[in-house]
Structures are given as C-alpha cells and as structure tokens.
C-alpha cells in the first residue's frame, strides 16, 4: 500500500514510548514536551533525560510546558515531507495539561495534512501503549477512518495505576488534581494513583509499605481483567528497573496470555511532577 494511504501516529514525549518502538514502527513520531530549568528550556527526551531531572530536582524548581510552536511546525512538516496526508495524534490527558487543545488548534491550520487529535485520558505508558498499538495497526495498513475507531476503543480500554514515593512533586507543580493529600509519610504510606474518566489523577489506594506496592498494583490490574478479551500488559518505572522487572514477572504470572507487554521508563516531563521511585502497571484491551 502506498504511504499516501497510510497514517502517521504522533505521541507526545509524556507517552514515554521507548526508542525501539520508533525504530520498529516507521509511522510513529514523537513530539517533545518542554522542560524549563534555571539555565534554559530543553526538549524532553532529546536534550534532557529523566536522570537529569532527578539530579536537578535536588537544587532547582523545574517546570514543564507544552511543545514549542517551532517543534510542532517542524514535526508536521517532517510528516508531510515523508509523504503522509493523514495523521493521528495521541496526547497526554487534558486533565493534566492543555497540550491536546494546543495541538488541535495547530492542526486546524494545516492545508495538506489531516490530523485527528485525541485526548488519551491517560499518561506515561498508558498513553504510550495507545500510540504503539495504533502504530502497529498503521503498519498493517488499517485505513484512516477505521484506525480512528480503533484508537477510540484503545483509549476506552486502557487503564494504568502508579505508585509514587511522595506527593511532594505533584503538590509543587500544582498537579495534585483529585489526589488525596496524605498524612503519615513517616509511616511509609505510599499512594497508588490512577486517572478517572475525565483524565484527572485520583488516589486509588494507600499502601502501608513499599514492599506492598507491587502486590497492590497486580491486584488492581487483575480487577480490570475480563475473561475472553485479548489484551496487552503495561509496566513502567521511574529509576527502579529491577523492581519493574520483578513486577512484570508477577503481572504475567497473574494474567498469562497477553498479546504483548509494553515496558517504559518515566521520561523527564512526567518525572518533574512524580519524582523518582515510581512503579506502574496497567492493561490495554484490544478489539
């Protein structure tokens, strides 16, 4: 099938899509968010990493922002130059950022590229998994209109849960949303958060020890399971890959038979608001 009849898939860098997927799926493109530091503004995942953020957080007050106008224009131009006439953009939850509306407005100005912009109502590997699976469909040659319907189903069928060490960074960034402010830090209480139907964060559970986190994450994902449906599994971490690997083993033992498993490290833009030590798990249903 000619590339003119195929669809480019755009995901912002908060989707935390690992680099190997951009090599595997030639229709997949990333739009970098901006990370603002004392010495300048940097493109997430290109000019600054999560490790850089963790280091800087000790002495700086970092912020994130939507992609620059130049970055958006450059990406749309690149997609057009590669012969695409259609694109689907899957963007970080509108409950966390205004980026989705920003991209919609930018897409309306395009003359030669039709872009369908979707609010993922998710974040990190939840958002990223939607984009990766959509890219797989695009590689298979699924037509644009059908692909849009599949993306809508993927958005509705993707659920993620994250444990974070502290709410400090969410509070600093003003992204606390519906997350309950927790007392008892000295008791090692860990919040497990997820996103509601509006894409806003809320507390799903309060776990009383770090060791109990993985068990609770697996439990939440199991509760989402529906017999007879094809699914992908998702795992993510913020600088604790060994714990993510152990979580993956437990998750696959609890829910065998997944189509594939997506693994991610939390990128710089989300690390600003979540801090180090994050552990995440999720499930995504397919047609």
N, C-alpha and C positions, 0 to 999 in steps of 0.2 A: 504494500500500500504506500502511495506517495506521502512524503512528510507533510504536504499541504493538507492532507486529510487527517492528520494526526494532531494530538493535543499536547501542548506543553503544560506541565504541572509545576506550579510555583508554591513554595512554602517559605515562610519567614524563618529566621535563624532560631526563634524560640521553639520551633518544632524539634530541635535537637536531632536532626536526621544525620546519622553517621556518614562520613565521607564516602565509604564504599558504595553506598546506595546511589550516589550521584555518578559514580563510575559504572555501576550496573545498569542504571536506567538513564538513557541519554535524553529522555523527555523531562527529567526532573531538574529544577532550577531553585537556587536559594536566594532569598532577599535578606541581606543582613540588617538587623536592628542596630541601633547606635548605643554605645556605652560612653558616658560622659565622665571624664576623670579630671583631676586638677590640671593636668598638662595637655588636655585636648579631648576631642571626640573621636572614638575609634569604631570601626566596623566589627561587629560581633562575629567571632569565628574566623576572621580574616586578619585583623590587626591586633586583636586581643582575645585571650582564651579564658576559660573558667579558672584555671590555675592563677592567671594574672589577677583576676578579680578577687580570689580568696586572699592573695597576698596583699593587694591594695586595700581590701576592706579593713585591715587592721589599723590603718592610719588615715584613710580617706573616706569621704562620704560620696559614694558613687551613685549615679542615676542612669536610667536607660531611657531611650526615646525611640520614636518611630524611625523607619529608614529615611534617609535624606532624599529630597526630591531628585537629586542627581543620581543616586543609587537606583531609584525606581525607574527613572527615564533610561538609564543605562541597561537595566535588565530587560525592560520592554523592547528596547532597540535590539539587543542581542537576540532575543527570541524571534523578532521579526526577521532579522538578518539570516537566521538559521532556517527560514522558510515556513515558519508556523503562522497560521491565520487564526488559530483558536488557542485559548489557554484557560486553565482553571487555577485560581489562587486560593490556597487554604491557609487561613490566617489565625493567629493567636486569639483566644476568646475575647470578645468585646467586653466581657465582664472584667477584664484585666487591662485593656488598652483600647485606644481609639484607632489603632492601625487599620482595622478592617474597613472602616469608613474612609480613611485616608486613601487606601488602595482603590476602593470603589470610585472615588472622585477622580483619581488619576487615570483609571481605566476608561472612564467615560470620554476622555479627551483623545483617545486613540482612534485613528481612522482605518488602519489596516490590520488591526489585531482585536479580535473579540475576546474579552476576558470575563469569565464568570467568577465572581469573588464570593467566597464562602467563609462565614464565621464558623470556626471549628468547635466553638464552645468548649475547648479543651486547651491543654498546654503540654509542652515538652513532648514526650514520646506518644502521648495521646494524639496531639495534633500531627506529629511526625508520622505516626503509623497510618493516619488517613491519607497523607500525601504519598507515602511509599506504596500503599496498596493501590491508590489511584494511578500512580506511575506504572505499576505492573499491568493494570488494565489498559493504560495508554499504549504500552509496548505491545500488547496483544491486538491492538488495532480497534478497540472499542470506540464506536463513533461518539462525537462530542455530546449530542443530546442524551444518549444512553449513559455516557460516562458521568454526566451531571447528576442523573438519577442515582447512580451507584455511589457517588460522593455523598449525596444526601443521606443514603442509607448507612454509609460508613460513619458519618458524623453521629447519627442517632444510635449506632451500635457500638460505640467506643466509650469505654469507661476506665478511668485511671484513679489510683489512690497513691498518695505520697506521705511519707513520714519525714518530718524535719526536726532537727535538734532543738531549734528555738524559733519563737515568733519575732525575735528582735529585728530581723531584717525586713520582714513584712510590715512591721509597725513603722520602722524608719522610712520605708518607701511609700507609706500610705496605702498599701495594697491589702490591708487586713480584711476588707470585704465583710463577709458573714462569719469569718473565723472567730471563734470564741477566744477572748483573751484568757490565758491560762495562768492560774496561780500554781505554786508548787514546783517551781523549777528545781529547788533543792531536793525534791523527792524523785527527780529524774523522770518526770511525766513528759511523754512525747506525744505531740499532736499528730494525728493522721488526718490529712485533709484531702478533699476531692472537689469537684466542681458540680454545681447544680444545673438544672435545665437552662438557666439563664447564663451559665458560664461563669458564675461567681464562686469564689472559694468558700468552703464551709468546713467545720470540724466534723469528721465522721466518727472519730473515737479519740479517747485519751488513754494512751498506753502507759503503764506504770514503770516500764523499764525498757532500755534499749534492746535487750535480748528478746523482748516480746513483740517487737515491731514486725519482724518477718512473718511470724505466725499470724498476726492480725491482718497483714496485707494479703496473705494467701487466703485467709478466711473471707475477706471482703470480695476477692476475685471469684472464689468458689460460689459465693452467694449470687453472683451475677450470671453464673453458668446456666445455660438452657440446653437440655438434652436434645441431641439430634441436629444441632446447628453447627456449621463449620465456623472455626474461629482462629484468630491469631492471639498469641500471648505477648505481653509487653513488660519489659523491665528497664529500670533506669537507676542511675546513682549520681551523687554529687561528690566525687572524690573518694568513694569507698567501693571500688570494683570487686574486691574479694567478697564483701557482703552481698553485692548484687549477684555474683556468680552463685553463691550459696542459695540466695532467694530463687534464682532461676531453676535450680535443681528441685527445690521444694515445690515450686509452682508447676513444673512439668510432671512431677510425680502426682500431684493433686488433680491435675487436668491434662491427662495424656491425650494425644491425638490432635494436637494443634496443627494448623496448616503451616505456619512458620512462627518464629519468635523474633521480635524486634528488640534490640538492645541499644541503649543510649546512655551517653554521659550528659549531664545537665550542662548547657552552654553558659557563656558569660552573662548574657542578658537576664536570664532567669536566676542565675546564681546571686546576682545583686540582691534579689528580693527573698531568696530562700536560704542563702548561706550554704556552707559546706555540710556534708554528712547526710544528705538526702538519700532516701531509698524509696523506689517507686515500683508499682506493679499494676497491670491492667489487662483488659481483654477487649478484643475487637471482633464483632461478628461479621461474617461475610454473607453474601446472598445465599 
